[in-house]
Amino acid sequence: MKKNTIITLVLLSTLFVAGCNPSGGPADKRRYFLLDVQRDGQTLKPQGDVVLMVRPFSLAPGYHKNELTYRTGVFQYESDYYNLFITDIGQQVAGQTRGWLSHSGYFTHVVHPGSTMNATHILEGNITRLYGDFRDKKNPEAFMEITFYLVDITKRKPSINFSVSFEVKAPITELSGESLVEAYQNCLQQILGKLENRLVNGTIAM
């Protein structure tokens, strides 16, 4: 193989890898991220004997359950092989939701599926939007939208107490996977605050 041909192949390979990572350049190893939001504010008093089960959240089709997703055009999205969540994002967000609501103190118990405790209500969630919008590289933003369903299972026929969607966005400080995850943290904290307010304001019959 001629020397010029070898150089051309190397350049093409480099450009291909860079194109798969719009938040940065070529990467030589994968980076793993874990969301960890913290609830601030006073602990609430339990209102009745409510045991809330939080199931793992589903993720809308088109999004990768681990790899970060970037929006680079009107209809163009790319997943990042080198920057990804360490576990399924649906399970991660459900776990953070479970921890947040448990620390709120509003419920007698907040449990996970498989718990031996008998739940009175079930919280389900569907992550409908989750991406970093890099179309404007000077002002990139993270978008997150989650639809929640609260189901009352105390009666013979389960009923939905409410369904609600929260969509938020947060600025990304720099073009990197780490900055996108930091913006996701901001988004999730806003959403969980909104969810707590909705749950507290009379959505559960005690």
N, C-alpha and C positions, 0 to 999 in steps of 0.2 A: 504494500500500500504506500502511495506517495506521501511525502511529508505534508504537503498542502492539504491533502484529503484528510489526514489525521487531525490537523488543526481545525478544519471546518467541522468535523464531527464533534470535537470537544466543545466548540463554541455553540453548536446547536443543542448539545446536551445541557450546557449551562443555562441557555435561554429557556429551555423547556422546564427545568427545575424551578427557575426564578418565576416563571409564569404561573406556577402552581401555588405560589406564596405571595399574594399581592400585598400583604402587610409587611413584607421585608424581603431580603435577598435570599439566595440559596442557603440552606441550612444543612449542617453535617450530622445532626442528630435530632431526635424528636423531643419535644418539650411537653410535659404533662401538667395540667392545671386542675385545681379543686376549688369549688366555690365555698366560701365560708362567711356568711353574713351574720351579723350580730344585732340582736334587738336591744334598743335603748328604751329608757322610760320605765315608769313604775309598773310593778306587777299587779295585775288585776285580781279581784276576788272571784272564785268559782261561782258561776250562776247556775245552780242546780246540779244534778248528778248526770253530767254529760261526758261520755267516753267517745272521743273522736278518733277514728282510724283514718290515716292518710295513706292512700295507695300510691304506688309508683306512677308517675305522670307519663302520659303518652307524648309523642313528638310528631308533629305534622309531617306528612310525606314530603320528601325533597330535602330535608335536613339530615345531616349525618349525626348519629347519636353520640359520637365521640369527637370527630374532627371539627375544628372551628370553620364557620361558613362566612364567606365574604361576598358582598354584592358589588360587582364591578361594572355592571351595565344595567340598562332598563330591564332586560330579561335574563341577564347573565349572573350566575352565582358560581362560586368555586369553593370546594372544601380544601382545607390545608392539611396535608399529610404530616407536616412537621410540628404543628401546634394543635393539641387536642386535649379533651377532658380525660382524666385518668379513669373515670368510670362513666357509665351510661348517664347522659345529662338528665334524662327523665327521672332516674333514681336519685341523682344528686339534688335536683330541685325539690323533689318530694321530701328528701331527708332534711333539707334546709327549712322547708315549710313546717315539717313536723317539729323540729327543734324550736323554731320561732314561736309557734302556737303553744308549745309546751311551756316555754319561758314566759309567755304572756300571763299564765296563771288562770286564764278564763275558763278552762276546761278542767274537769276532775282529773282526767288522764288523756294523753295524746299517745296513741299506740301505732305500731306498724302491723301490716298483715301477718298473720300467724301468731299474734299475741293470744294468750289464753284468756284475756279479759274480753268480756262481751261488750262490743261497741254499740252505742246508741245512734251514732251518726258516722257517715263515711264521706270523706272529702276526696274528690277525684279532680285531676287537672290535665289539661291538654296544652302543650306548648305550641302555639300556632305560628309564632314568629321568633326567630333567634338568629341574628346575623349582624355582622359589622358592615356598615355602608361606607365603602371606600371610593365611591364615585367622585366625591369632592375630597381630594387628598389633603386639602388645607383645613377642612372641617369634617373629618370622619365622625360617624356616630354609631352607637350600638342600639339595636332595636330588640325589644323583648315584649312578647304578648302571651298571656296565659289565660285560658278560660277555665274557671273553677265550677264544680258542681257539688253542692252539699245535699246529701241524701239522708233522709230520716228512715232508719230501719227499726224503729221501736214498734211499728204497727205491722199487722199481717202483710199488708201490701206496702212496700217501700215507696216513699214519695220524695220528690225533689223539693227541698226548701227554697233553693234559688240556684240560678246559674248566672255568672257574671264574668265579663272579660276585662282585663286591665292591660293596656298597652302603654309602655313608657319608652323613652329613649334617653341616652346619656352620651356626652361627648367622649371621644377617644383622644387621649392626650398625645399619642404618637402612633406611627404606623407599625405596630407590633402586635403579636398575639397576646403578650402579657397585658398590654394596655387595653386590648379588647376585653379580656377577662375581668380586668378591674372595672371597666364600664358595665359589664354584665352584673357584677356585684352591686353596683349602684342601682341598676335597673331592678334587680330582684329585691333589694331592700325597700325600694319604693312600692313595688307590687305587694310585698308581704305586709307592709304597713297599711295599704289600702284594703287588703283582704281582712286583716284583723279588725279594722274599723267596721267593715261590712258585717262581719260575724257578730261583733259586739252590739251593733245597733238593731237588735230585735229580729235577727234572721233565724234564730233557733227558739222554738217553743219549749220553754223550761217547765 
